[in-house]
Amino acid sequence: MRRVVFNQKGGVGKTTIVCNLAAIAAQRGLRTLVIDLDSQGNATQYLLGTDTVPQRTVADFFESTLGFSLQSPAFSSHVCATPFENLSVVASHPRLEELIVKLEARQKIYKLRDALRKLRDYDAVFIDTPPAMNFYSRSALIAAERVLIPFDCDEFARQALYTLLENIQELRADHNEALMIEGIVVNQFQPRARLPSRLVEALRAEKLPVLEQHLSASVRVRESHDQHRPLIHLEPGHRVTREYVALFDALGSAGSAGSSK
């Protein structure tokens, strides 16, 4: 299964959701790959720490598509192992920003999709995206089978959500009819506060695909970032860890082994 986590709004928890769902998939025995398409590289640092320097990154992959070689390096050659069993990453690099104009000009928007279709070594692929509908986000949405949309409970985020859904539906119609909006993930949820509950109920009343499994706000999430350890490895019994496990199970990821092949 190829899954992208995307929202045009920053600070909604895309990277945290990608890395923690991927870590759970790996712990369940699925051969799991994270692809970090955000030039900030937060997913890369979350899974590898700051001391590991990958030999090849996703920027190298995209740069290779600009050449005229008849045999570019396989996408698998850009994969880096993490300290966690069954979990690998294709690391980000700041050079992604430099490449974007050339990639757009030469219409390389399908290269990631084509590369992932040839990938045979992974049961689950999770793609982290930048907070913008740019070349890399579109590439991810074209390459993916499902999209998860993180949502923080804020009125501005609600208004942006409508535009986001329209953009995804347009891209789906033009480039990837098989793409399924898997659901809206309510993140940093505070059940005792009135506004979050009111906004979630309003979205449900509008028949938007809000998932039942919410992710709570917790300082433990920031600590997992700081220690470069997903929650399932840092504190398996923590409330937020259990919420991630419940979300993973609800998505049916464990039953999708081999579907990315």
C-alpha positions in Angstrom: 0.0 0.0 0.0 1.3 3.4 -1.0 0.0 6.1 1.4 0.6 9.8 1.3 -0.1 12.1 4.3 -0.8 15.6 3.0 -2.2 19.0 4.0 -1.3 22.4 2.5 -1.3 23.9 6.0 1.9 23.6 8.0 2.1 22.4 11.6 -0.7 19.9 11.4 1.4 16.8 12.2 2.1 15.2 8.8 5.6 14.1 9.7 4.6 12.7 13.1 1.7 10.8 11.6 3.8 9.4 8.8 6.7 8.2 11.0 4.5 6.8 13.8 2.2 4.8 11.5 5.2 3.6 9.6 6.9 2.5 12.8 3.8 0.5 13.8 3.6 -1.1 10.4 7.3 -2.2 10.7 6.7 -3.5 14.2 3.9 -5.6 12.9 6.3 -7.2 10.5 5.6 -5.3 7.3 8.5 -4.2 5.3 8.0 -0.5 5.5 9.5 2.5 3.6 9.1 6.2 4.4 9.8 8.7 1.6 10.6 12.2 2.8 9.7 14.8 0.2 9.9 17.8 2.5 13.1 19.8 2.0 13.1 20.5 5.8 13.8 16.8 6.3 11.9 16.3 9.6 10.9 12.7 8.9 14.5 11.9 8.0 15.8 13.4 11.3 12.9 11.7 13.2 13.9 8.2 12.0 17.7 8.6 11.5 18.7 11.2 14.0 21.2 13.9 13.2 24.4 11.9 13.0 23.5 9.6 10.1 24.3 10.9 6.6 22.7 8.9 3.8 24.8 8.2 0.8 21.9 9.0 -1.5 18.7 11.0 -1.0 15.4 11.6 -2.7 17.0 14.7 -4.2 19.5 12.4 -6.0 16.6 10.4 -7.4 14.8 13.4 -8.8 18.1 14.9 -10.2 18.8 11.6 -12.0 15.4 12.0 -13.8 16.7 15.2 -15.4 19.5 13.4 -17.2 19.4 11.5 -20.5 20.9 8.3 -19.2 19.1 5.2 -20.5 19.7 3.4 -17.2 19.2 5.6 -14.1 19.9 4.2 -10.6 17.0 2.1 -9.2 14.9 3.8 -6.6 15.9 1.1 -4.1 19.5 2.3 -4.3 18.4 5.5 -2.5 17.0 3.7 0.5 18.7 4.0 3.9 18.1 1.6 6.8 16.9 3.1 10.1 17.7 1.7 13.6 14.3 0.1 13.7 13.7 -3.4 12.2 11.7 -3.5 9.0 11.8 0.3 8.6 13.7 2.2 6.0 13.7 5.7 4.7 14.5 7.6 1.5 15.9 10.7 3.0 15.2 14.3 2.2 17.8 16.9 1.3 17.7 20.8 1.1 18.6 20.5 -2.6 15.0 19.6 -3.3 14.3 23.3 -3.4 16.9 24.0 -6.1 15.5 21.2 -8.3 11.9 22.0 -8.3 11.9 24.6 -11.1 13.8 22.2 -13.4 11.6 19.3 -12.6 8.5 21.3 -13.3 9.8 22.7 -16.5 10.7 19.2 -17.8 7.4 17.7 -16.7 8.8 15.0 -14.4 5.6 14.7 -12.4 5.2 11.0 -13.0 8.7 9.8 -12.2 8.0 9.0 -8.6 4.9 7.0 -9.5 6.8 5.0 -12.1 9.7 4.3 -9.7 7.3 3.1 -6.9 5.4 0.8 -9.3 8.7 -1.0 -9.9 9.5 -1.3 -6.2 9.1 -4.9 -5.0 10.8 -4.9 -1.6 8.1 -3.2 0.6 4.7 -4.0 1.9 3.9 -0.5 3.1 5.1 2.9 1.8 4.4 6.1 3.6 5.1 9.5 1.9 5.7 12.7 3.8 5.0 15.9 1.9 5.8 19.6 2.2 3.0 22.0 3.4 2.2 23.2 -0.1 0.6 21.9 -3.3 3.9 21.9 -5.2 5.7 19.6 -7.5 6.6 17.1 -4.7 3.2 17.0 -3.2 1.6 16.4 -6.6 4.2 13.7 -7.4 3.2 12.0 -4.1 -0.5 12.2 -4.7 0.0 10.8 -8.2 2.2 8.0 -6.9 0.0 7.0 -4.0 -3.1 4.8 -3.6 -4.5 6.5 -0.5 -4.2 9.9 1.1 -4.6 10.8 4.8 -5.4 14.4 5.6 -4.2 15.7 9.1 -6.5 18.3 10.6 -5.9 20.5 13.7 -9.0 21.9 15.3 -8.9 25.5 14.2 -11.3 27.6 12.1 -8.6 28.7 9.7 -7.7 25.0 9.2 -11.3 24.2 8.5 -11.6 26.8 5.8 -8.3 25.6 4.2 -9.6 22.0 4.3 -12.3 22.8 1.7 -9.7 24.1 -0.8 -7.5 21.1 -0.1 -10.2 18.6 -0.8 -11.1 20.4 -4.1 -7.4 20.4 -5.1 -7.1 16.6 -4.3 -10.2 15.8 -6.3 -9.0 17.8 -9.3 -5.6 16.1 -9.2 -7.4 12.7 -8.8 -9.6 13.4 -11.9 -6.6 14.6 -14.0 -3.8 12.3 -12.9 -4.7 9.4 -10.5 -8.3 8.1 -10.6 -7.3 5.3 -8.3 -6.4 7.7 -5.4 -8.7 7.3 -2.5 -9.2 9.9 0.3 -8.8 7.5 3.2 -9.9 10.0 5.8 -9.3 13.2 7.8 -7.2 12.6 10.9 -8.0 14.9 13.8 -4.7 15.7 15.4 -3.7 17.4 18.7 -7.3 16.9 19.8 -8.4 18.3 23.2 -11.7 16.6 24.1 -12.5 18.8 27.0 -12.3 22.0 24.9 -15.5 23.1 23.2 -14.0 24.4 19.9 -12.4 21.1 18.8 -15.5 19.1 19.4 -17.7 21.6 17.7 -15.5 21.8 14.6 -15.3 18.0 14.4 -19.0 17.7 14.6 -19.5 20.4 12.0 -17.2 18.5 9.6 -19.1 15.3 10.2 -22.4 17.0 9.7 -21.1 18.1 6.2 -20.5 14.4 5.5 -16.7 14.8 5.3 -14.7 11.6 5.9 -13.5 12.4 9.5 -12.0 9.3 11.0 -13.3 8.2 14.4 -9.7 7.7 15.8 -8.4 11.1 17.1 -4.8 11.9 18.1 -4.4 13.7 21.4 -2.1 16.6 22.2 0.8 15.4 24.3 4.3 16.6 25.3 5.4 13.0 24.8 5.1 13.4 21.1 7.7 16.3 21.2 9.9 14.1 23.3 9.8 11.4 20.7 10.9 13.9 18.1 13.8 15.0 20.4 14.9 11.4 21.0 14.4 10.3 17.4 12.2 7.4 18.5 8.6 6.8 17.3 6.2 6.4 20.1 5.8 2.7 19.7 9.4 2.3 20.6 9.7 5.2 23.1 6.6 4.4 25.2 4.3 1.6 23.8 1.8 2.0 26.6 1.3 5.7 26.4 -2.2 7.0 25.6 -1.1 8.7 22.3 0.7 5.5 21.3 -2.5 3.6 21.8 -4.3 6.1 19.7 -1.8 5.6 16.9 -2.2 1.9 17.1 -6.0 2.3 17.0 -5.7 4.5 13.9 -3.3 2.0 12.2 -5.7 -0.8 12.8 -8.7 1.2 11.6 -6.9 2.0 8.3 -6.5 -1.7 7.7 -2.8 -1.4 7.1 -2.0 -4.8 8.5 -4.2 -6.4 5.9 -2.6 -4.7 3.0 0.7 -6.5 3.1 2.0 -6.9 -0.5 -0.5 -4.5 -2.0 2.3 -2.0 -2.9 3.9 -4.5 -5.2 
